[in-house]
């Protein structure tokens, strides 16, 4: 009966309803089933024998991967932007009045939070995401090797699950560049080269912050909830020393004398 039972979109959806909850995103089973069934029928038209399975799987991956990539890119950027904005707000909340008498540090942190908010909004615009390239070979290979399939419906559903998972994770990793954009914009603020807290420069705090944000991007959506839980508040605010060393006296915000700084390469 292999591959011979009638192909039905409802059967594809039944499989995806079992799997979607465990997929990154997660996608809506009905929408994904419509895409998978449409692509499968288009790909297998006029094809016969084992070749039709290859064509069907390829068609599903080609259709599903780009949408998943875009959704992952938006979600990853939102997570990274939220993390940076929240870190800036938390740092602001622990500043005492005598640490920042002219409120320069608080104004800078407010700008960091605003930059993060703007990046999150930008990432949700239709033309903001990077168009996905063709699905990588590993996605096609995984779609073919994702276990035995006893019907065309299961083959189509399996290909859709694989394409969505790979595409969403690949898109999420693009949030690395959102972290760079936010922190690069903050670094260009003249205040960032002048402010410090108990000999801890703002630039050093930003270095720690951007590395943690990048890790959210590179860890992927599967680890996102755990990472955000672990790192919530773990970025030392600029009123404490970086690297686990805490000041021996009460931190006081001061302006540093501007010094020539080497130009950072584009990737920071």
C-alpha positions in Angstrom: 0.0 0.0 0.0 3.1 2.2 0.1 2.3 5.5 -1.6 -0.9 4.1 -3.1 -3.6 5.3 -0.8 -5.5 8.4 -1.9 -3.6 11.6 -1.1 -5.7 13.8 1.2 -5.0 17.2 2.7 -6.9 16.1 5.8 -4.4 13.3 6.3 -1.5 15.6 6.0 -3.1 17.9 8.6 -3.7 15.0 10.9 0.0 14.2 11.1 1.0 17.9 11.5 -1.5 18.3 14.3 0.5 15.7 16.2 3.8 17.3 15.4 3.3 21.1 15.3 3.3 21.7 19.0 6.9 20.4 19.2 8.1 22.5 16.3 9.7 25.9 16.7 7.2 28.7 16.2 5.0 26.7 16.3 3.1 26.9 13.0 -0.6 26.5 12.6 -1.3 22.9 11.5 -4.0 23.8 9.0 -2.0 26.5 7.2 1.0 24.3 7.0 -1.1 21.4 5.7 -2.5 23.5 3.0 1.0 24.5 1.8 2.3 21.0 2.0 -0.6 19.5 0.1 -0.6 22.2 -2.5 3.2 21.7 -3.1 3.0 17.9 -3.1 0.2 17.9 -5.8 2.1 20.4 -7.9 5.4 18.5 -7.6 4.1 15.0 -8.3 1.9 16.0 -11.2 2.8 13.7 -14.2 5.5 12.0 -12.1 5.5 8.2 -11.6 7.3 5.7 -9.4 9.9 6.6 -6.8 10.6 9.8 -8.8 7.3 11.3 -7.7 8.2 11.0 -4.1 11.5 12.9 -4.7 9.6 15.6 -6.6 6.9 15.8 -4.0 9.4 16.2 -1.1 11.4 18.8 -3.0 8.3 20.8 -3.8 7.2 20.9 -0.2 10.6 21.9 1.1 10.9 24.6 -1.6 7.6 26.1 -0.5 7.7 25.8 3.3 11.3 26.7 4.0 11.2 30.4 3.0 8.1 31.2 5.0 9.6 29.5 8.0 12.8 31.4 7.6 11.0 34.7 7.6 8.9 33.8 10.7 12.1 32.7 12.5 13.9 35.8 11.6 11.2 38.0 13.0 10.8 36.0 16.2 14.6 35.9 16.8 14.9 39.7 16.2 12.1 40.3 18.6 13.6 38.1 21.3 17.1 39.8 21.0 15.6 43.3 21.0 13.4 42.5 24.0 16.4 41.1 25.9 18.5 44.2 25.3 15.7 46.6 26.0 14.8 44.8 29.2 18.5 44.8 30.3 18.7 48.6 29.8 15.5 49.1 31.8 16.7 46.8 34.6 20.0 48.7 34.8 18.1 52.0 35.0 16.0 50.7 37.9 19.0 50.1 40.2 20.7 53.5 39.6 20.7 55.7 42.7 20.4 59.4 42.5 23.9 60.1 43.8 25.4 57.7 41.2 24.0 59.8 38.4 23.3 63.3 39.5 22.9 64.8 36.0 20.9 61.8 34.8 23.3 61.3 31.9 23.6 57.6 32.4 19.8 57.2 32.7 19.3 59.1 29.5 21.8 56.9 27.7 20.1 53.7 28.9 16.8 55.1 27.8 18.3 55.6 24.3 19.5 52.0 24.3 16.0 50.8 25.2 14.5 53.0 22.5 17.0 51.7 19.9 16.0 48.1 20.8 12.3 48.9 20.5 12.8 50.4 17.1 14.8 47.4 15.9 12.0 45.1 17.1 9.4 47.2 15.2 11.6 47.3 12.1 12.0 43.5 12.1 8.3 43.1 11.8 7.9 45.1 8.7 7.2 43.2 5.5 10.3 44.4 3.7 12.6 44.2 6.8 13.6 40.5 6.7 16.3 39.1 4.5 14.8 37.0 1.8 15.6 33.3 2.3 17.9 31.7 -0.2 17.1 28.3 -1.6 16.8 25.7 1.2 20.2 24.2 2.0 21.0 20.6 0.9 20.9 19.4 4.5 17.2 20.3 4.7 16.4 18.3 1.6 18.5 15.4 2.9 16.8 15.5 6.3 13.4 15.6 4.7 14.2 12.4 2.8 15.7 10.6 5.8 13.2 11.5 8.5 12.0 8.0 9.1 9.8 5.6 7.1 6.7 7.0 5.4 3.9 4.6 4.6 1.8 7.1 2.6 2.2 10.2 0.4 0.3 12.2 3.1 2.9 11.3 5.7 5.8 12.0 3.3 4.3 15.4 2.6 3.8 16.1 6.3 7.3 15.0 7.2 8.8 17.2 4.5 6.8 20.1 5.8 7.9 19.5 9.4 11.6 19.3 8.4 11.4 22.3 6.2 9.7 24.4 8.8 12.1 23.4 11.6 15.2 24.1 9.6 13.9 27.3 8.1 12.7 28.7 11.4 16.0 28.0 13.1 18.0 29.4 10.2 15.9 32.5 10.2 16.2 32.9 14.0 20.0 32.9 13.8 19.8 36.1 11.7 18.9 37.9 14.9 22.7 38.0 15.5 22.7 41.0 13.2 19.9 42.6 15.1 22.0 42.5 18.2 24.9 44.1 16.3 22.7 46.9 14.9 21.3 47.8 18.3 24.6 47.9 20.1 26.5 49.6 17.2 23.9 52.3 17.2 24.4 52.7 21.0 28.2 52.9 20.6 27.9 55.7 18.1 26.2 57.8 20.8 28.9 60.3 22.0 27.8 59.7 25.6 28.9 56.1 25.4 32.6 57.1 25.1 32.3 59.5 28.1 30.3 57.7 30.7 31.5 55.2 33.2 30.5 53.8 36.6 33.2 53.2 39.2 35.8 52.8 36.5 33.5 50.5 34.5 33.0 52.1 31.0 29.7 51.9 29.3 31.5 50.3 26.4 32.5 47.3 28.6 28.8 46.9 29.7 27.7 47.0 26.1 30.3 44.3 25.2 28.8 41.9 27.7 25.3 42.8 26.7 25.8 42.2 23.0 27.5 38.8 23.6 24.6 37.6 25.6 22.2 38.8 23.0 24.2 37.1 20.2 24.0 33.9 22.2 20.2 34.1 22.2 20.4 34.2 18.4 23.0 31.4 18.0 21.4 29.1 20.6 18.3 29.0 18.5 14.6 29.1 19.4 14.6 25.7 21.1 16.9 27.1 23.8 15.4 30.6 23.9 13.1 30.3 26.9 15.7 28.6 29.0 18.4 31.2 28.0 16.1 34.2 28.7 15.2 32.7 32.1 18.9 32.2 33.0 20.1 35.5 31.7 17.4 37.7 32.9 19.3 40.3 34.9 22.6 38.5 34.5 24.1 41.3 32.5 25.7 43.5 35.2 24.3 47.0 35.0 26.8 49.8 34.3 26.8 50.6 38.0 28.7 47.4 38.7 32.0 46.1 37.5 32.1 43.7 34.6 33.4 40.1 34.8 32.1 39.4 38.3 34.3 41.9 40.1 32.3 44.3 42.2 33.5 47.7 43.4 34.6 48.0 46.9 33.0 51.4 47.4 29.7 52.8 46.3 29.6 53.2 42.6 29.4 56.7 41.3 28.7 57.7 37.7 31.2 60.0 36.2 32.2 61.4 32.8 35.4 60.2 31.3 37.7 62.4 29.4 37.2 61.5 25.7 40.2 59.7 24.3 41.0 58.6 20.7 39.5 55.2 20.2 40.6 52.7 17.5 37.9 52.3 14.8 35.9 49.1 15.2 35.6 46.8 12.3 32.1 46.7 10.8 31.2 43.4 12.6 32.3 44.9 16.0 
